[in-house]
Amino acid sequence: MTKERTNSTKAVEEMLLDVGTLLMGNGASTGRVRTTINRIADALGYEVELLITSRSLMLSVTTEDGSEYTSSVKRTPPHVVNFKLVSGISRLSWRVVEEGLSVEQINQDIERIKALPHYPRFVVLALVALAGASFCRLFGGEAPEMIVAFTATFFGLFIRQEALKMRFNPYISIFFASFAATMVAGLSIKLNIGHSPENALATSVLFLIPGVPLINSLSDLMDGNTLNGIVRGVNGLIIAFSIALGLMLAMQIYSL
Amino acid sequence: MELITLLEKGIWFGFAALGFAILFNVPQRTLFIIWVIAALGGLTKLILIQLNLEITIATFAGASLIGILSVYAAHTKHAPPLVFSIPAVIPMVPGIFAYRMMLGLMKLSSTAATSDTYSVSLAETVSYGLKTLFILMALAVGVAVPMLISRKETVKKVKHTAEN
């Protein structure tokens, strides 16, 4: 029983590569990349075999009757976290199953999802800074320390955004951000603001923690995608190391 | 009084998660749910710690609750569960322990191994480091609990089996 095919195998393959690399580059786990690609391919009447690594995706697409076969590799974009994209593609994959979209319609929808706006820069800065203040409160800080954590996080994230804009290496950008945030928070210790300035210092760099790489690393490892799990874990460790380095340098400067 | 402080912390758990949700660019329709899920998960952890449970176990329970609630949120708000669960568990990351471990490492690297304070610093650093590691593992495994229990490839099917 083969479904009627109106799409060319090559077009299907290119679309699937697009879907896979976008998911992988924007914070989806390896298992999710695999299920989503399989779901779309299945709905279109193709069989697909995958090799998923963190920097590239390889897949072979076969028609269900085995008459056509093609395979190809695509490079994954640098990893950033964008859940609007992950969520959009997940919804799209279900629409393919339920509404039977054609490859052309899928490609159009992918373009639409890619163009979805990010939150305005000021909103991101303000809310992440608020998160920094919240962390400080959770670890036992009072109002003065919370204000310090807010300012330090705001400034640190601003530096990170600027560094990324200037195309610095992502780890170096994190180092700059951590250094900047600690310099601001450390100033409060020198000026004796608040009762427990340690709280402000420790929480001012928390906005940099590699939450997505570490959690995805564990889910990959538990899923049996050991290699990808290790890659993500090492990436998380280098980020943690960059944060520590920035923190250390700033503390040396203040001789804390 | 105790209760009010506790509930107040719940609010901050919510805001900490909200900041990360914005940073990760989640869809706007999921923001409020993330706030609620993070607050509930954080409160679970705090209440269990009040009941004298080990922090790792309490964190695991909180993260599991977040994982389970994320599956329900995924159905109502039509987004994959990780969109809810990852921002919501981040406020439970043991920042202070990681920070103290880092301070300890710095101290160890700059003091002589023969000095009197070395072994104390070493013990403290190892203790904080292990706490950090185990809490992080509890977070990651806790979030995965619904998928591990249901043994389904996608949460959409979790609902289907419940309905049939």
Boltz contact constraints between the chains, C-beta under 6 A:
constraints:
  - contact:
      token1: [A, 35]
      token2: [B, 153]
      max_distance: 6.0
  - contact:
      token1: [A, 35]
      token2: [B, 154]
      max_distance: 6.0
  - contact:
      token1: [A, 81]
      token2: [B, 24]
      max_distance: 6.0
  - contact:
      token1: [A, 82]
      token2: [B, 25]
      max_distance: 6.0
  - contact:
      token1: [A, 83]
      token2: [B, 24]
      max_distance: 6.0
  - contact:
      token1: [A, 83]
      token2: [B, 25]
      max_distance: 6.0
  - contact:
      token1: [A, 83]
      token2: [B, 26]
      max_distance: 6.0
  - contact:
      token1: [A, 83]
      token2: [B, 83]
      max_distance: 6.0
  - contact:
      token1: [A, 84]
      token2: [B, 25]
      max_distance: 6.0
  - contact:
      token1: [A, 84]
      token2: [B, 27]
      max_distance: 6.0
  - contact:
      token1: [A, 87]
      token2: [B, 27]
      max_distance: 6.0
  - contact:
      token1: [A, 87]
      token2: [B, 79]
      max_distance: 6.0
  - contact:
      token1: [A, 87]
      token2: [B, 80]
      max_distance: 6.0
  - contact:
      token1: [A, 87]
      token2: [B, 83]
      max_distance: 6.0
  - contact:
      token1: [A, 90]
      token2: [B, 80]
      max_distance: 6.0
  - contact:
      token1: [A, 91]
      token2: [B, 78]
      max_distance: 6.0
  - contact:
      token1: [A, 118]
      token2: [B, 25]
      max_distance: 6.0
  - contact:
      token1: [A, 119]
      token2: [B, 22]
      max_distance: 6.0
  - contact:
      token1: [A, 124]
      token2: [B, 22]
      max_distance: 6.0
  - contact:
      token1: [A, 127]
      token2: [B, 19]
      max_distance: 6.0
  - contact:
      token1: [A, 127]
      token2: [B, 22]
      max_distance: 6.0
  - contact:
      token1: [A, 128]
      token2: [B, 19]
      max_distance: 6.0
  - contact:
      token1: [A, 128]
      token2: [B, 23]
      max_distance: 6.0
  - contact:
      token1: [A, 130]
      token2: [B, 15]
      max_distance: 6.0
  - contact:
      token1: [A, 130]
      token2: [B, 19]
      max_distance: 6.0
  - contact:
      token1: [A, 131]
      token2: [B, 16]
      max_distance: 6.0
  - contact:
      token1: [A, 131]
      token2: [B, 19]
      max_distance: 6.0
  - contact:
      token1: [A, 134]
      token2: [B, 12]
      max_distance: 6.0
  - contact:
      token1: [A, 134]
      token2: [B, 15]
      max_distance: 6.0
  - contact:
      token1: [A, 134]
      token2: [B, 16]
      max_distance: 6.0
  - contact:
      token1: [A, 135]
      token2: [B, 16]
      max_distance: 6.0
  - contact:
      token1: [A, 137]
      token2: [B, 12]
      max_distance: 6.0
  - contact:
      token1: [A, 138]
      token2: [B, 12]
      max_distance: 6.0
  - contact:
      token1: [A, 139]
      token2: [B, 96]
      max_distance: 6.0
  - contact:
      token1: [A, 202]
      token2: [B, 95]
      max_distance: 6.0
  - contact:
      token1: [A, 202]
      token2: [B, 96]
      max_distance: 6.0
  - contact:
      token1: [A, 202]
      token2: [B, 99]
      max_distance: 6.0
  - contact:
      token1: [A, 203]
      token2: [B, 95]
      max_distance: 6.0
  - contact:
      token1: [A, 206]
      token2: [B, 95]
      max_distance: 6.0
  - contact:
      token1: [A, 209]
      token2: [B, 93]
      max_distance: 6.0
  - contact:
      token1: [A, 211]
      token2: [B, 90]
      max_distance: 6.0
  - contact:
      token1: [A, 212]
      token2: [B, 86]
      max_distance: 6.0
  - contact:
      token1: [A, 215]
      token2: [B, 86]
      max_distance: 6.0
  - contact:
      token1: [A, 215]
      token2: [B, 140]
      max_distance: 6.0
  - contact:
      token1: [A, 218]
      token2: [B, 140]
      max_distance: 6.0
  - contact:
      token1: [A, 219]
      token2: [B, 144]
      max_distance: 6.0
  - contact:
      token1: [A, 244]
      token2: [B, 102]
      max_distance: 6.0
  - contact:
      token1: [A, 248]
      token2: [B, 106]
      max_distance: 6.0
